[in-house]
Amino acid sequence: VKVLTGFFDPTLVAALRMLVACVALSLIVLWKRCGLPSLSWRQGGAIVICAILMVYFNQILFAEGLHRSTATNGALIMALSPLVSALLAAVAFRDRLTWLRMCGVGLGFAGVAAVVLSHPGAGLSSAGVGDMLLVAGVVSFAAGGAIVQRLARNLNALTISWAIYVVGSLLLALHASLESPAMGLKDLFPGWRPWAFILFSGVMATALSNLVWNRAIARIGVARTAVFLYWVPVFGVVFAALLLGERLTPWHFFGFLSVMLGTYLGTRQPATAAPLTP
């Protein structure tokens, strides 16, 4: 995605990636022969809200954030996803917060702050704004995930995912067409390399990865599957250094450790932990 923002407008990057993912998921739904269920107005509205939060807002914030920041910072900030999801689940499903989890919150956000403030000028510098957009994208996706958890009680998870991507992709495509109405073929097809990245990102990193992820949850449970999210920033930082030549600093190392430890503590639910009292 970081490379693609050098060829396309960030909003167009988000729209193209999600449209490719939507096509791939549609083929998977047809292959699995998942019929379209009759939805109540409440369920349909919830899917639209999820599409806005998890696809439309999330992808725009993600692409705009990476356009202004670095792939290394993006990988570290994405490590907050399990922590933010756990906190929203505590609010939405009334899970009890513990002191251990609150320590994780402090460590996780301290790591993000270290990454943001390590930029020259810090504060409202262009990189700092990009990092904040990435954080907002994490929160937006987690909020939609909490709604999906409720929907999944009565609807098939694959059908939910397909419906969310259809609605979200259409919103992104409409946004991109309104933002750049005079776009020509040369703008849409700058070469084979950008489109190879779009196809890989849309099919492999979005559609098929979601399918494999859902199958893992069905086999070993969401708790054990979620542990593997901790490896996302590890691979992100490594590939940013290897493929993009981004320079790693001690602040990145400190932020990485803080985010990882904070996420681990924030998502744990030890049986002996005492709940917070008002």
N, C-alpha and C positions, 0 to 999 in steps of 0.2 A: 504493500500500500504506500509506503514511504517513497518508493521508486515511481509508482504510478502518479503521485501528485506532481511529479515533474513533467508529465505528459498531458494530464487532464486537469480540469478544475476539480477541486475536492468533492463537490456535490455530484459531478458527473461520475467520478470514480465510485462513489457510494452507490449511485443508481445502476451503473453497469455491473458491478460486482453482485448486487442483490438480484438484478434481473437474471443473470446467469445462474445464480443459486436457485432462483424460483423455477426456472426451466428444469434444472437438474432434479429438484424436489418433486416437481410435477411428474417427471418420468418415473421417479421412485414410487410415487403414490399409485400411478397406473400399473407399474410392475407388481406392487404389493396388493393391488386391487382393493384399495381402501375406499369404500364408498363415502359420499358426502352426507353427513348426518343432518337431520333437521335441527336447526338451532333456534333457541328462544331469543327474544329481543335482548335479554340480559346477556346471554352468552355471546351473541353477535357483537354487542357493544363492547364486551370485555376483550374480544379478539381484536377489534379495531384499536382499542386503547393499547393493547400489547404491541400491535404493529407500529403504532406511533412511537411508543417508548423504546422497543427493542430493535426496530429496523430503521424507521425514519429519523428520529432524534439521535439514536445511538450511532448510526453510520455517518450522519453529518458531523456530529461532534468528534467522532473518531478520525474521520478524514481531515477535518479542519484542524484538529489538534495535532495530528502527525505532520501536517503541512507546516505548522509553526514550531513544532518541537522536533525531537529526534526519535528514532526507532528504539534506542536504548531506554530513554525516559518512558516511552509508551509501554515498553515491556514491563518496566518496574511498576508503573501505575496500574496496569492491567492485573497485577498481582493482588490488588485490593478487592477484586471481584468476589472471592469467597467471603471475605470479611464483611463487605457491604451487604451481600446477600444474607448473611447470618443475622446482621443487625435488623434488616428490614423484615426478615422472618420473625424475629423476636417481637417486633411491633405488630405485624399482621396476624401472627398466629399465637401471640401471647406467650412466647417462650421466655423463661426466666433468665435474666442477665446475671452473670456472676462477676466477681472482682477479677477473675482470671481473664474473662472475655473483655472486660473494660481495659485491662492492661494491654491486651492485644490491640484494641482500638488505638490507644495512645502510641504504641510502637509502630503500628502500620502507618498512621498519618504522620508520625515523626519521620519515617523513611521517605514518604512522598515530599514532605517539607524540605528535607535535606537535598533531594534531587532538584526541586524547584529553585531553592535559594542558592544552589551551587552555580547557577548561570550568572555571567557578568551582568551587573545591573539589577538582577533579581527583580523583586516587586512586580510591576506591570510591564516588564520587558516582553518582547514578542514571544520568547521561549516560555516565560512564565504563564502567559495567557494560553499558549498551546497546551501546557500541562494541565491547567485548570479545566480546559475543554475536555481533555481526556478523562479527568476525574468525573466531570459531569456525565460523560458517556457511560462510565461504569455504573453510576447511580441510576441512570435512566434504564439501563439494561436489567439491573437487579430489581428495580421496581416492577418492570414487566414480568420478570421471572416469578415474583410472588403471586401475580395474578394467574400466570400459567399453572402454578401449583394447584390453585383452586379449580381451574378449568379441567385439569387432568383427572379429577375425581370422577367426571362423567363423560369425558371425551377422549378419543384415542390421541396419544401424544404426537404421532406422525401427522395426523389430520390437523391438529392444532398448529404444528410447525408450518405445514404447507399453507394454511389459511393466513397465518401471520405474515409469511414472506410474500404471498400474493398481494395482500393489501399494502404492506410496507413498500414493496417494490414499485407498485403503481404510484404511490405518493412520492417516492423519490424520483421516478421518471417524470412525473408532472412538474415537480420542483425544478429539475434540471432543464426541462424544456422551456419553462417560464424564465429561468435565470439566463439561459443562453439560447434564445430563439433563432439566432442567425448562424447557427453552427453548420459548417459544411462537412463533406465527406473527408476532407483532409484533416479536419479537427477530430473526427471520430475514428479515423484509421491512420494514426501517425507512424505505423510500422507493425511488424509481426511481433516484436518483443513485448511491447505494452499489452497486446491482446493475449499473448501467451500467459503473462502474469495475471490478467483479468480472469482468464479461464481457469488457471490453477487456483486463484483465490476464491472464485465463486463456486467451482465444482468440488475441489479437494478440501480447501480450508474452511468451507462453509457447509455445503450440502452434505457431502459424504462424511465429513467429520462429525456433523450433528447426528447422522444416522448411526455411526459407530458408537458415539457417546451415549445415545439413548439405549443401544443394545447392551453396552457395558452396565448401565444403571439397572437394566432388567435382570442381568446375570449376577452382579455382585453387590448391587444396592448403591443408592446415591451417596451414602457416607463414604464408602471406600473409593468410589469413583471420583468424588470431589477432591480427594487427596492429590490426584494427579494434576490438578490445576496449579499446584505449587511449582511444577516444572515448566509452566508457560514462560515466566520471566527468565528462567535459566537459558532456555533455548533462544528466547528473543534477544537477550544480551549477546549471546555467542554469535548468532547469525548477523546481528547488527555490526559487530566488530569484524567478522569474517567477510561479509558481502558488501557492506556499505563503508567499511573503513572508519567507523566511528571510534573516537578515542575514549577509553575508559579512565575514570579518575577515582581517587579514594572516596569521593562523595557518592559515586555510583555504587561502590562496594558497600559503604555504610548504609545507604538507602536500601539496597538489595537485601541485606541481612535484617534490617529493621522491618521491612515490609513482609518478608518471609516469616520471621518469628512472630510478628504481630498477627498475621493472617492465621498462623498455626494456633496461637493461643486464643484468638478471637473466635475460631470455629470449633474449638474443643468444648465438650460438655462433660467434665469430670463429675462422677457421681458424688464425690465428697465435697464439692465446691459449695460455699454458702452463697445464697442469693443476695443481691443488693436490697437493702431496706430503704424506704423513702426517707 
